[in-house]
Amino acid sequence: MILPNKILIFGYSIVVLSMGILIYLTIHSSSDQILFKSILIGDLLAILNFILGLLFVHWGINSSNKKFLISLFGGLLLRLTIMLVLVIISLKFLEINEISFIFSVLFFYIFYVIIEIIYLNFRIQLKQ
């Protein structure tokens, strides 16, 4: 049980570190605040997805296989729908750099999903 907790601590520390750096750059950057704001919003959306994913995993990990798969794939469908709606709203209504925003969402989304998969893999191995 120690290793999955260390993976979660690593994931949360990356969240805090990336948010701290991006908030600092957004506030103190005089050259291109819109760029850092776009990256910050992309990171926030990916963090929301990461937290929702961990909640669905925690909800289904100690359940039967059927409930676990429902929580995993149902949660994935719900998370992707929420991400799609939030990305469209962000692109439509916020004054952001679209290219930086899209690539930051993609980068952080993939990074947090990798952490989530590693965490899930170790949790399942410890359960067996």
C-alpha positions in Angstrom: 0.0 0.0 0.0 3.0 2.3 0.4 3.8 2.5 -3.3 0.4 3.6 -4.6 0.4 6.3 -1.9 3.8 7.5 -3.1 2.5 7.7 -6.6 -0.4 9.8 -5.5 1.9 12.1 -3.5 4.0 12.4 -6.6 0.9 13.3 -8.7 -0.3 15.8 -6.2 3.1 17.4 -5.8 3.3 17.8 -9.6 -0.2 19.4 -9.5 0.9 21.9 -6.8 4.2 22.6 -8.4 2.8 23.2 -11.9 0.0 25.4 -10.5 2.4 27.4 -8.4 4.8 28.0 -11.3 2.0 28.9 -13.7 0.3 31.3 -11.2 3.6 33.0 -10.5 4.3 33.4 -14.2 0.8 34.6 -14.9 1.0 37.3 -12.2 4.6 38.4 -12.7 5.1 38.1 -16.4 5.0 41.4 -18.2 5.7 40.0 -21.7 2.9 37.6 -22.4 0.3 37.0 -19.7 -2.2 35.6 -22.2 0.2 32.7 -23.0 0.7 31.7 -19.3 -3.0 32.2 -18.6 -3.8 29.8 -21.5 -1.4 27.2 -20.1 -2.8 27.7 -16.6 -6.4 27.2 -17.7 -5.3 24.0 -19.6 -3.6 22.7 -16.5 -6.7 23.4 -14.4 -8.9 21.4 -16.8 -6.5 18.5 -16.7 -6.3 18.7 -12.9 -10.1 18.5 -12.7 -10.0 15.5 -15.0 -7.3 13.9 -12.8 -9.2 14.4 -9.6 -12.5 13.1 -11.0 -10.6 10.1 -12.3 -9.1 9.3 -8.9 -12.6 9.7 -7.3 -14.1 7.1 -9.8 -11.2 4.8 -9.2 -11.5 5.0 -5.4 -15.3 4.5 -5.7 -14.9 1.3 -7.8 -11.6 -0.3 -6.7 -13.0 -2.3 -3.7 -16.3 -3.2 -5.5 -17.1 -6.2 -7.7 -15.6 -6.4 -11.2 -18.9 -5.2 -12.7 -19.1 -2.1 -10.5 -15.4 -1.4 -11.1 -15.7 -1.5 -14.9 -18.9 0.7 -14.7 -17.0 3.2 -12.5 -13.9 3.1 -14.7 -15.6 3.4 -18.2 -18.6 5.4 -17.0 -16.2 7.8 -15.3 -14.1 8.0 -18.4 -17.1 8.8 -20.5 -18.3 11.4 -18.1 -14.9 12.9 -17.7 -14.3 13.2 -21.5 -17.8 14.8 -21.9 -17.0 17.3 -19.2 -13.6 18.0 -20.7 -15.1 18.5 -24.2 -17.7 21.0 -22.9 -15.1 22.9 -20.8 -12.6 23.1 -23.7 -15.3 24.4 -26.0 -16.5 26.9 -23.5 -12.9 28.1 -22.8 -12.1 28.5 -26.4 -15.3 30.3 -27.2 -15.6 32.7 -24.3 -12.1 33.2 -22.8 -9.4 35.5 -24.2 -6.7 32.9 -24.4 -4.0 31.7 -26.9 -5.8 28.8 -28.5 -2.7 26.9 -29.6 -1.0 27.1 -26.1 -4.3 26.1 -24.5 -4.9 23.0 -26.6 -1.3 21.8 -26.3 -1.3 22.4 -22.5 -4.5 20.5 -22.1 -3.1 17.6 -24.2 0.2 17.5 -22.3 -1.2 17.7 -18.8 -4.1 15.3 -19.7 -1.7 12.7 -20.9 0.7 13.2 -18.0 -2.1 12.9 -15.4 -3.6 9.9 -17.1 -0.2 8.1 -17.0 0.0 8.8 -13.3 -3.6 7.5 -12.9 -2.8 4.3 -14.8 0.3 3.6 -12.8 -1.6 4.2 -9.6 -4.5 1.9 -10.7 -2.0 -0.8 -11.7 -0.3 -0.8 -8.4 -3.6 -0.7 -6.5 -4.9 -3.7 -8.4 -1.6 -5.6 -7.9 -1.8 -5.0 -4.1 -5.4 -6.1 -4.1 -4.6 -9.6 -5.6 
